[in-house]
Amino acid sequence: MAISIGQATVADIGELVRLRLEYLSEDFGELTSEQEEKLVHEIAPYLRWHLGTGLMVFVARDDEAGIVSCAWLLLIEKPPSPRFLHGRTGTLFNVYTHPDWRRRGLASRVMEALIEDARLRHLDLLELNATEDGYPLYRTLGFRNAHEKHRAMRLWL
């Protein structure tokens, strides 16, 4: 068992779709076949279009099992401000390790590679929404609770 940490490429899209569906099933509950079909139809083209440009996916890859852990980083550019001097931030999502591969430090290694890449890209900030399971890992890596002056709001369309 040899594990390598690196960035995913378009050749990995099938495995990334599989891991995304596994993550969504764990997070939202079992997906219906209709939901799964629609998601596959949307995720694969999204990855073909964005992977390696506005979206970086860091993975742990086993020689035999393939990709067993991943973390997705969406790069966001904003006009610079006092809080974002470079105007570049990143949103992390889909931090996921297949259940058979958990508790081996893979998510930590994937996240460390992602954070190093974010530093090299001069991102001002990384943000994420932590699950209860992931929260201790993110704290260990230096993430802190956001205490913002402004309230986060959403409008679902």
C-alpha positions as CSV (number, residue, x, y, z in Angstrom):
1,M,0.0,0.0,0.0
2,A,1.7,3.2,-1.3
3,I,-0.2,6.4,-0.8
4,S,0.7,9.5,-2.8
5,I,-0.7,13.0,-2.3
6,G,-1.2,15.3,-5.2
7,Q,-3.7,17.2,-7.5
8,A,-6.4,15.5,-9.5
9,T,-6.5,15.8,-13.3
10,V,-9.2,15.3,-15.9
11,A,-8.2,11.6,-16.0
12,D,-9.6,11.4,-12.4
13,I,-13.1,12.7,-13.1
14,G,-14.8,9.4,-12.8
15,E,-13.3,8.7,-9.4
16,L,-14.0,12.3,-8.3
17,V,-17.6,12.0,-9.2
18,R,-17.8,8.7,-7.3
19,L,-16.3,10.3,-4.2
20,R,-18.5,13.3,-4.5
21,L,-21.6,11.1,-4.6
22,E,-20.4,9.1,-1.6
23,Y,-19.8,12.4,0.3
24,L,-23.2,13.8,-0.6
25,S,-24.9,10.5,0.5
26,E,-23.2,10.7,3.9
27,D,-24.0,14.4,4.3
28,F,-27.6,14.5,3.0
29,G,-28.7,11.0,3.3
30,E,-29.3,8.3,0.7
31,L,-29.7,9.8,-2.8
32,T,-32.5,8.7,-5.0
33,S,-31.6,7.2,-8.3
34,E,-33.0,10.3,-10.0
35,Q,-30.9,12.6,-7.9
36,E,-27.8,10.5,-8.5
37,E,-28.4,10.5,-12.3
38,K,-28.8,14.3,-12.3
39,L,-25.7,14.9,-10.2
40,V,-23.5,12.7,-12.4
41,H,-24.9,14.5,-15.4
42,E,-23.9,17.9,-13.8
43,I,-20.7,17.1,-11.8
44,A,-18.7,15.5,-14.6
45,P,-19.0,18.4,-17.1
46,Y,-18.4,20.9,-14.2
47,L,-15.1,19.1,-13.5
48,R,-14.1,19.0,-17.1
49,W,-14.6,22.7,-17.4
50,H,-13.2,23.9,-14.0
51,L,-10.6,21.3,-12.8
52,G,-7.2,22.8,-12.8
53,T,-8.3,26.4,-13.4
54,G,-10.8,27.7,-10.9
55,L,-11.1,24.4,-9.0
56,M,-8.2,22.5,-7.5
57,V,-8.8,19.0,-6.1
58,F,-6.2,17.5,-3.9
59,V,-6.3,13.7,-3.4
60,A,-4.7,10.8,-1.6
61,R,-4.2,8.0,-4.1
62,D,-3.5,4.3,-3.3
63,D,-1.7,2.3,-5.9
64,E,-4.4,-0.3,-6.0
65,A,-7.6,1.4,-4.7
66,G,-7.2,4.6,-6.6
67,I,-8.3,7.9,-5.0
68,V,-9.4,7.3,-1.4
69,S,-9.5,10.9,0.0
70,C,-10.0,14.3,-1.5
71,A,-10.5,18.0,-0.7
72,W,-11.9,20.5,-3.2
73,L,-10.7,24.1,-3.4
74,L,-12.7,26.6,-5.3
75,L,-10.6,29.7,-6.1
76,I,-12.4,33.0,-5.9
77,E,-11.2,36.4,-7.0
78,K,-12.6,39.6,-5.5
79,P,-11.6,43.2,-5.7
80,P,-8.9,43.7,-3.1
81,S,-9.9,45.2,0.2
82,P,-8.3,45.7,3.6
83,R,-9.4,42.2,4.5
84,F,-8.3,40.6,1.2
85,L,-5.2,42.5,0.0
86,H,-4.6,40.1,-2.9
87,G,-8.3,39.7,-3.6
88,R,-7.9,35.9,-3.7
89,T,-9.7,33.5,-1.4
90,G,-10.6,29.9,-1.4
91,T,-13.6,27.9,-0.4
92,L,-13.0,24.3,0.6
93,F,-15.7,21.7,0.2
94,N,-16.1,18.0,-0.3
95,V,-13.3,17.1,2.2
96,Y,-13.9,13.4,2.2
97,T,-12.2,10.1,2.9
98,H,-13.7,6.8,2.0
99,P,-14.8,5.0,5.2
100,D,-12.4,2.1,4.6
101,W,-9.5,4.6,4.7
102,R,-10.4,6.8,7.6
103,R,-8.3,7.3,10.7
104,R,-5.0,7.0,8.8
105,G,-4.2,10.7,8.6
106,L,-5.0,11.0,4.9
107,A,-7.4,14.0,5.2
108,S,-4.7,15.8,7.1
109,R,-2.1,15.1,4.4
110,V,-4.5,16.1,1.7
111,M,-5.4,19.3,3.5
112,E,-1.8,20.2,4.2
113,A,-1.0,19.9,0.5
114,L,-4.0,22.1,-0.3
115,I,-3.0,24.7,2.3
116,E,0.6,24.9,1.0
117,D,-0.7,25.3,-2.6
118,A,-3.1,28.1,-1.4
119,R,-0.1,29.9,0.2
120,L,1.9,29.6,-3.0
121,R,-1.1,31.1,-4.9
122,H,-1.1,34.0,-2.4
123,L,-4.7,33.4,-1.3
124,D,-5.6,35.7,1.6
125,L,-8.1,33.3,3.2
126,L,-9.5,29.8,3.2
127,E,-13.0,29.2,4.4
128,L,-15.2,26.2,4.9
129,N,-18.3,24.9,6.6
130,A,-17.1,22.2,9.0
131,T,-19.1,19.0,9.8
132,E,-18.9,17.8,13.4
133,D,-16.5,15.0,12.3
134,G,-14.2,17.4,10.4
135,Y,-14.1,20.2,12.9
136,P,-11.3,18.8,15.1
137,L,-9.1,18.3,12.0
138,Y,-9.6,21.9,10.8
139,R,-8.8,23.3,14.2
140,T,-5.6,21.3,14.3
141,L,-4.7,22.7,10.8
142,G,-5.2,26.3,12.1
143,F,-8.8,27.1,11.1
144,R,-10.8,29.2,13.6
145,N,-14.4,30.0,14.0
146,A,-15.4,33.0,11.9
147,H,-16.6,35.9,13.9
148,E,-17.7,38.3,11.2
149,K,-18.8,41.9,11.4
150,H,-21.4,41.1,8.8
151,R,-24.0,38.4,8.8
152,A,-23.9,35.7,6.2
153,M,-27.1,35.4,4.2
154,R,-28.4,33.3,1.3
155,L,-31.1,33.6,-1.3
156,W,-32.0,30.2,-2.8
157,L,-33.0,30.6,-6.4
